[in-house]
Amino acid sequence: MGGPGAPDDIDQAHRTQAWLAAGDDAAARTTAGYFYHLKPREPNPEARDVALQDRLLDICREMSGVELAA
């Protein structure tokens, strides 16, 4: 997750979260979304794939033996 092969600068890691939580910028006053470096960004399309989400929950149930409430 870090080191010379890291995909980003660790100094940038907290900035977007702090900006969204306490920033005065109108762009930071949102209730939903995915942000990267203080800018809105589209998430991976798989994040909206309900069948994939259901499969992930199936795998979690199979591995843990815990039945999740619907």
C-alpha positions, 0 to 999 in steps of 0.5 A: 500500500505504500513505498516506492511502488505506491500509486499516489503521494501519502501526503495527499491521502487525508486532504480530500476527507478533511476538505469534505468534512470541514471545508467551506468550499461549496463543492465539498457540501455534498451528501454523496459521491466519490472524490479523488484529490478534491474533485468528483470522480466516477467510481468503477462501474462494478460498484453499481453492479447489483449482481456483483454485490449480491455475489460478494455477499454470498461469498461472505456468507459462505466464508463466515457462516453468518446469514445477513439480513435483507 
